[in-house]
Amino acid sequence: MSAPHLHNPGEEALRREWGSVEGNALRIDRERAERLVEALNADLSGLYILFNQVRKHYWTMEGREVGPVVEFLKDAADRLAEMTDGLAIRVHALGGVPVNGPMGIRQHAPFGIEAGDVYDVRSSLSNDLDGYATLAASMREHVALADDLGDEATLELVREHLRTIEADAHVLERMLADDTLVRTE
């Protein structure tokens, strides 16, 4: 079903319907594939939201102590984009449709989207850290799910991305602990 503001090229062009999980060349049965697609789409939504939030903070950081912060945010956004690609490709391989577009992202979002306003450095990084922490918790659950379902490839992919998320969260924790960042208190 298409909303009025969405372009639909027609039924003849449709290869796979949003929300469906079809058979897959990986020979993972449909029930297990559906559970994995649902989990990965939640992680994809989180990655999309966090990418856009981190990118916004990269674009809008100001102040004399933000040089290293801006560089970290630029690199972190690149890592988030790479993880998004990896999970989306896996969702497709499992027979699903990777979450896409604002409606799909909101439908699966593991956390809220930050308001469009521009915030101070400490508040921005704190919001980023909250997103990373939520995403890490979700990914830990999905590592366990992939393990329980016997999908070694998904397990390794999510586990690798979890390591990256946790490493970036650790950097944010260190930045927030640094007394040189402007405090709002």
LUMKOLBA-914579 format. One line per field, with one value per residue: chain; x, y, z of N, C-alpha, C in turn. Coordinates in nm, 3 decimals, decimal comma. Example, Ala and Ser with C-alpha at 12.3 -4.5 7.8 and 13.67 -1.06 7.14 Angstrom:
<sites>
ch = (A_A) .
n.east = (1,319_1,285) .
n.north = (-0,569_-0,225) .
n.up = (0,780_0,708) .
ca.east = (1,230_1,367) .
ca.north = (-0,450_-0,106) .
ca.up = (0,780_0,714) .
c.east = (1,320_1,290) .
c.north = (-0,330_0,003) .
c.up = (0,780_0,787) .
</sites>
This chain:
<sites>
ch = (A_A_A_A_A_A_A_A_A_A_A_A_A_A_A_A_A_A_A_A_A_A_A_A_A_A_A_A_A_A_A_A_A_A_A_A_A_A_A_A_A_A_A_A_A_A_A_A_A_A_A_A_A_A_A_A_A_A_A_A_A_A_A_A_A_A_A_A_A_A_A_A_A_A_A_A_A_A_A_A_A_A_A_A_A_A_A_A_A_A_A_A_A_A_A_A_A_A_A_A_A_A_A_A_A_A_A_A_A_A_A_A_A_A_A_A_A_A_A_A_A_A_A_A_A_A_A_A_A_A_A_A_A_A_A_A_A_A_A_A_A_A_A_A_A_A_A_A_A_A_A_A_A_A_A_A_A_A_A_A_A_A_A_A_A_A_A_A_A_A_A_A_A_A_A_A_A_A_A_A_A_A_A_A_A) .
n.east = (0,084_0,054_0,129_-0,013_0,196_0,406_0,594_0,489_0,591_0,427_0,251_0,361_0,630_0,704_0,909_0,944_0,736_0,700_0,745_0,715_0,847_1,020_1,106_1,451_1,783_1,962_1,864_1,739_1,475_1,144_1,014_1,225_1,378_1,201_1,196_1,463_1,482_1,303_1,440_1,685_1,591_1,504_1,753_1,864_1,694_1,764_2,033_2,004_1,869_2,059_2,280_2,185_2,149_2,409_2,541_2,407_2,501_2,771_2,762_2,683_2,837_3,001_3,252_3,559_3,675_3,593_3,722_3,851_3,617_3,443_3,585_3,577_3,295_3,246_3,387_3,254_2,994_3,045_3,115_2,871_2,711_2,832_2,777_2,500_2,464_2,569_2,389_2,147_2,188_2,207_1,946_1,801_1,914_1,811_1,556_1,389_1,272_1,477_1,452_1,337_1,304_1,118_0,873_0,902_1,131_1,048_0,854_1,000_1,179_1,413_1,456_1,382_1,368_1,588_1,497_1,481_1,630_1,930_2,178_2,387_2,733_2,784_2,523_2,447_2,636_2,572_2,312_2,380_2,531_2,330_2,176_2,363_2,396_2,140_2,117_2,330_2,238_2,015_2,141_2,293_2,092_2,013_2,234_2,228_1,982_2,034_2,227_2,077_1,901_2,068_2,202_2,484_2,621_2,470_2,494_2,775_2,801_2,633_2,756_3,012_2,941_2,832_3,061_3,186_2,994_3,002_3,270_3,272_3,085_3,228_3,430_3,273_3,187_3,430_3,480_3,267_3,334_3,547_3,676_3,718_3,519_3,247_3,041_2,696_2,579) .
n.north = (-0,118_0,218_0,541_0,868_1,053_0,905_0,763_0,518_0,283_0,095_-0,222_-0,410_-0,363_-0,435_-0,620_-0,727_-0,710_-0,454_-0,535_-0,803_-1,138_-1,345_-1,663_-1,766_-1,774_-1,864_-2,071_-2,057_-2,119_-1,981_-1,885_-1,851_-1,671_-1,453_-1,368_-1,291_-1,089_-0,900_-0,830_-0,733_-0,520_-0,349_-0,282_-0,160_0,064_0,200_0,252_0,421_0,643_0,718_0,771_0,998_1,178_1,197_1,296_1,543_1,666_1,678_1,862_2,093_2,161_2,385_2,600_2,633_2,395_2,186_2,061_1,789_1,653_1,699_1,570_1,304_1,264_1,283_1,059_0,861_0,876_0,783_0,518_0,429_0,445_0,248_0,019_0,018_-0,040_-0,304_-0,448_-0,403_-0,533_-0,794_-0,832_-0,830_-1,058_-1,250_-1,263_-1,055_-0,710_-0,441_-0,197_0,125_0,468_0,732_0,647_0,366_0,358_0,488_0,305_0,084_0,186_0,181_0,380_0,728_0,998_1,266_1,604_1,859_2,081_2,271_2,183_2,236_2,131_1,932_1,837_1,742_1,535_1,373_1,294_1,147_0,941_0,816_0,711_0,534_0,357_0,244_0,120_-0,061_-0,231_-0,342_-0,471_-0,661_-0,832_-0,925_-1,056_-1,275_-1,383_-1,452_-1,646_-1,835_-1,909_-2,028_-1,895_-1,831_-1,646_-1,405_-1,371_-1,324_-1,089_-0,900_-0,910_-0,807_-0,545_-0,460_-0,448_-0,225_-0,024_-0,025_0,052_0,312_0,430_0,422_0,608_0,840_0,847_0,904_1,158_1,303_1,292_1,457_1,750_1,973_2,015_2,232_2,296_2,276_2,317) .
n.up = (0,000_-0,080_0,037_-0,029_-0,078_-0,164_-0,427_-0,646_-0,864_-0,981_-0,993_-1,171_-1,158_-0,906_-0,694_-0,438_-0,164_0,083_0,422_0,391_0,400_0,203_0,051_0,064_-0,072_0,110_0,245_0,490_0,699_0,662_0,900_1,087_0,936_0,921_1,189_1,219_1,023_1,128_1,365_1,261_1,110_1,311_1,422_1,196_1,172_1,405_1,344_1,119_1,238_1,431_1,265_1,121_1,333_1,444_1,221_1,194_1,428_1,369_1,158_1,292_1,516_1,733_1,871_2,057_2,145_1,985_1,771_1,774_1,839_1,624_1,422_1,517_1,505_1,231_1,131_1,278_1,174_0,917_0,977_1,082_0,853_0,693_0,847_0,829_0,557_0,550_0,719_0,584_0,341_0,436_0,539_0,300_0,178_0,346_0,260_0,315_0,325_0,348_0,606_0,524_0,434_0,598_0,726_0,755_0,913_1,150_1,226_1,312_1,495_1,759_1,939_2,010_1,771_1,767_1,826_1,572_1,640_1,725_1,953_2,250_2,280_2,483_2,544_2,293_2,246_2,461_2,392_2,165_2,284_2,435_2,224_2,110_2,328_2,354_2,104_2,123_2,327_2,199_1,983_2,120_2,210_1,963_1,867_2,037_1,954_1,683_1,730_1,876_1,673_1,497_1,290_1,172_1,008_1,026_1,300_1,329_1,176_1,312_1,560_1,501_1,425_1,666_1,825_1,709_1,762_2,043_2,085_1,976_2,147_2,383_2,327_2,316_2,583_2,710_2,600_2,708_2,974_2,987_3,115_2,959_2,774_2,718_2,987_3,072_3,311) .
ca.east = (0,000_0,136_0,072_-0,022_0,321_0,507_0,587_0,477_0,604_0,327_0,260_0,448_0,770_0,724_0,983_0,920_0,652_0,744_0,688_0,708_0,971_1,004_1,211_1,583_1,886_2,042_1,792_1,693_1,330_1,074_0,987_1,350_1,414_1,113_1,244_1,590_1,454_1,244_1,547_1,781_1,527_1,510_1,889_1,878_1,626_1,850_2,151_1,959_1,843_2,185_2,359_2,135_2,175_2,554_2,573_2,359_2,593_2,893_2,738_2,645_2,924_3,071_3,331_3,702_3,721_3,520_3,800_3,853_3,480_3,393_3,654_3,518_3,158_3,254_3,427_3,148_2,884_3,088_3,104_2,728_2,663_2,882_2,701_2,366_2,472_2,587_2,265_2,043_2,219_2,172_1,799_1,760_1,955_1,721_1,425_1,309_1,292_1,542_1,377_1,377_1,209_1,080_0,767_0,959_1,226_0,968_0,783_1,092_1,278_1,435_1,461_1,324_1,447_1,617_1,434_1,564_1,703_2,074_2,205_2,526_2,820_2,763_2,390_2,449_2,711_2,495_2,206_2,444_2,565_2,205_2,143_2,459_2,368_2,017_2,149_2,415_2,152_1,936_2,229_2,329_1,979_2,005_2,343_2,176_1,878_2,098_2,291_1,969_1,841_2,170_2,244_2,620_2,660_2,406_2,558_2,906_2,781_2,582_2,860_3,115_2,885_2,819_3,194_3,206_2,903_3,055_3,394_3,236_3,021_3,336_3,492_3,180_3,195_3,554_3,462_3,175_3,402_3,652_3,639_3,737_3,394_3,166_2,933_2,573_2,527) .
ca.north = (0,000_0,337_0,666_0,962_1,125_0,810_0,724_0,374_0,261_0,001_-0,363_-0,486_-0,338_-0,482_-0,746_-0,779_-0,615_-0,409_-0,609_-0,947_-1,216_-1,454_-1,764_-1,709_-1,865_-1,909_-2,188_-2,036_-2,130_-1,853_-1,840_-1,798_-1,554_-1,343_-1,318_-1,222_-0,966_-0,805_-0,784_-0,652_-0,394_-0,262_-0,229_-0,068_0,188_0,268_0,303_0,536_0,755_0,761_0,833_1,134_1,259_1,221_1,384_1,677_1,722_1,709_1,983_2,211_2,182_2,513_2,622_2,614_2,261_2,085_2,001_1,642_1,604_1,703_1,463_1,178_1,252_1,257_0,919_0,776_0,873_0,693_0,380_0,397_0,422_0,117_-0,084_0,018_-0,116_-0,446_-0,507_-0,399_-0,642_-0,920_-0,841_-0,869_-1,198_-1,334_-1,263_-0,942_-0,578_-0,356_-0,078_0,241_0,577_0,777_0,566_0,238_0,380_0,513_0,181_-0,010_0,262_0,139_0,501_0,845_1,086_1,393_1,721_1,921_2,196_2,258_2,184_2,255_2,016_1,829_1,778_1,667_1,410_1,292_1,232_1,044_0,829_0,744_0,632_0,422_0,261_0,173_0,035_-0,170_-0,327_-0,411_-0,559_-0,775_-0,924_-0,984_-1,154_-1,395_-1,438_-1,519_-1,766_-1,930_-1,955_-2,099_-1,819_-1,791_-1,526_-1,290_-1,361_-1,258_-0,953_-0,815_-0,905_-0,714_-0,410_-0,431_-0,405_-0,088_0,061_-0,014_0,130_0,453_0,474_0,443_0,737_0,944_0,853_0,976_1,299_1,363_1,301_1,557_1,880_2,083_2,044_2,333_2,238_2,357_2,320) .
ca.up = (0,000_-0,094_0,084_-0,140_-0,105_-0,210_-0,568_-0,665_-1,008_-1,031_-0,954_-1,261_-1,121_-0,769_-0,676_-0,303_-0,093_0,216_0,534_0,363_0,398_0,106_0,055_0,041_-0,122_0,224_0,296_0,627_0,687_0,665_1,037_1,142_0,857_0,963_1,319_1,196_0,948_1,223_1,454_1,186_1,072_1,429_1,428_1,083_1,208_1,502_1,273_1,039_1,327_1,491_1,158_1,095_1,451_1,451_1,109_1,231_1,526_1,293_1,080_1,371_1,631_1,741_1,992_2,036_2,179_1,910_1,662_1,781_1,844_1,486_1,348_1,561_1,455_1,086_1,115_1,335_1,077_0,810_1,027_1,091_0,716_0,650_0,918_0,771_0,431_0,579_0,771_0,479_0,246_0,502_0,541_0,165_0,158_0,426_0,196_0,362_0,267_0,447_0,647_0,445_0,437_0,732_0,787_0,795_1,023_1,271_1,261_1,377_1,573_1,896_2,022_1,945_1,686_1,832_1,764_1,469_1,692_1,747_2,097_2,288_2,258_2,585_2,525_2,167_2,265_2,554_2,311_2,082_2,371_2,463_2,104_2,101_2,435_2,317_1,991_2,171_2,399_2,097_1,907_2,205_2,203_1,829_1,861_2,103_1,868_1,568_1,784_1,906_1,548_1,421_1,173_1,203_0,932_1,090_1,431_1,315_1,125_1,419_1,665_1,456_1,434_1,809_1,872_1,661_1,839_2,180_2,082_1,958_2,272_2,481_2,293_2,360_2,730_2,744_2,565_2,804_3,103_2,972_3,170_2,865_2,703_2,785_3,069_3,071_3,448) .
c.east = (0,088_0,062_0,075_0,109_0,433_0,486_0,585_0,483_0,507_0,355_0,356_0,596_0,804_0,796_0,957_0,845_0,708_0,671_0,680_0,847_0,944_1,114_1,346_1,681_1,973_1,985_1,764_1,541_1,263_1,053_1,113_1,392_1,329_1,160_1,374_1,569_1,396_1,352_1,644_1,720_1,519_1,650_1,915_1,813_1,711_1,974_2,116_1,943_1,974_2,275_2,315_2,161_2,322_2,596_2,528_2,455_2,727_2,878_2,729_2,733_2,993_3,148_3,476_3,750_3,656_3,599_3,803_3,713_3,423_3,457_3,599_3,379_3,156_3,286_3,318_3,030_2,920_3,076_2,957_2,670_2,708_2,805_2,560_2,365_2,483_2,460_2,156_2,065_2,183_2,021_1,749_1,795_1,865_1,580_1,335_1,338_1,357_1,457_1,431_1,268_1,165_0,974_0,821_1,053_1,149_0,898_0,872_1,189_1,291_1,447_1,410_1,424_1,465_1,548_1,533_1,645_1,852_2,101_2,353_2,602_2,789_2,627_2,385_2,518_2,639_2,379_2,263_2,475_2,440_2,164_2,234_2,428_2,243_2,043_2,236_2,332_2,069_2,022_2,273_2,217_1,975_2,122_2,293_2,069_1,939_2,167_2,186_1,909_1,941_2,215_2,380_2,662_2,599_2,468_2,689_2,892_2,735_2,686_2,970_3,065_2,868_2,953_3,222_3,121_2,958_3,184_3,364_3,167_3,126_3,407_3,402_3,182_3,318_3,541_3,372_3,237_3,508_3,604_3,653_3,612_3,313_3,053_2,814_2,517_2,553) .
c.north = (0,124_0,459_0,767_1,033_1,033_0,779_0,572_0,347_0,157_-0,143_-0,442_-0,469_-0,397_-0,616_-0,809_-0,672_-0,584_-0,489_-0,758_-1,009_-1,336_-1,557_-1,701_-1,817_-1,921_-2,036_-2,179_-2,033_-1,996_-1,801_-1,781_-1,672_-1,433_-1,283_-1,241_-1,089_-0,860_-0,746_-0,692_-0,520_-0,298_-0,200_-0,130_0,066_0,268_0,327_0,425_0,660_0,809_0,826_0,977_1,228_1,295_1,317_1,527_1,742_1,758_1,842_2,108_2,238_2,317_2,519_2,585_2,473_2,151_2,020_1,849_1,581_1,595_1,591_1,326_1,159_1,222_1,110_0,824_0,765_0,780_0,546_0,338_0,368_0,285_0,003_-0,096_-0,063_-0,266_-0,513_-0,509_-0,510_-0,777_-0,939_-0,888_-1,016_-1,295_-1,339_-1,149_-0,816_-0,492_-0,233_0,041_0,345_0,610_0,691_0,432_0,252_0,403_0,387_0,087_0,056_0,212_0,258_0,619_0,923_1,219_1,506_1,787_2,040_2,167_2,276_2,206_2,123_1,902_1,762_1,694_1,533_1,317_1,222_1,123_0,920_0,748_0,657_0,512_0,315_0,178_0,075_-0,084_-0,275_-0,409_-0,512_-0,679_-0,879_-0,996_-1,077_-1,285_-1,462_-1,514_-1,648_-1,873_-1,991_-2,024_-2,028_-1,756_-1,662_-1,400_-1,265_-1,285_-1,114_-0,860_-0,802_-0,806_-0,570_-0,367_-0,384_-0,261_0,010_0,083_0,068_0,279_0,509_0,503_0,576_0,851_0,959_0,931_1,125_1,370_1,376_1,411_1,692_1,995_2,111_2,143_2,263_2,332_2,374_2,454) .
c.up = (0,000_-0,041_-0,031_-0,174_-0,154_-0,357_-0,578_-0,815_-1,065_-0,993_-1,042_-1,227_-0,983_-0,765_-0,541_-0,226_0,046_0,323_0,511_0,377_0,309_0,126_0,022_-0,003_-0,010_0,287_0,446_0,620_0,718_0,807_1,100_1,068_0,898_1,096_1,304_1,123_1,042_1,314_1,380_1,141_1,190_1,442_1,314_1,114_1,305_1,436_1,188_1,128_1,383_1,386_1,136_1,212_1,461_1,339_1,137_1,329_1,462_1,220_1,168_1,493_1,621_1,870_1,969_2,066_2,096_1,797_1,665_1,782_1,702_1,404_1,386_1,501_1,305_1,061_1,167_1,238_0,960_0,854_1,037_0,954_0,665_0,718_0,862_0,642_0,458_0,627_0,665_0,377_0,307_0,508_0,405_0,138_0,233_0,368_0,237_0,283_0,374_0,478_0,568_0,455_0,579_0,800_0,836_0,914_1,153_1,318_1,342_1,476_1,717_1,993_1,940_1,862_1,758_1,754_1,668_1,515_1,705_1,896_2,124_2,276_2,355_2,567_2,398_2,184_2,362_2,482_2,222_2,166_2,407_2,345_2,089_2,205_2,403_2,204_2,033_2,244_2,300_2,022_1,990_2,202_2,068_1,799_1,921_2,017_1,750_1,612_1,811_1,780_1,456_1,294_1,203_1,132_0,992_1,226_1,420_1,267_1,237_1,530_1,627_1,466_1,580_1,865_1,832_1,740_1,980_2,184_2,065_2,082_2,378_2,454_2,339_2,512_2,774_2,713_2,666_2,942_3,103_3,021_3,072_2,782_2,784_2,860_3,069_3,210_3,513) .
</sites>
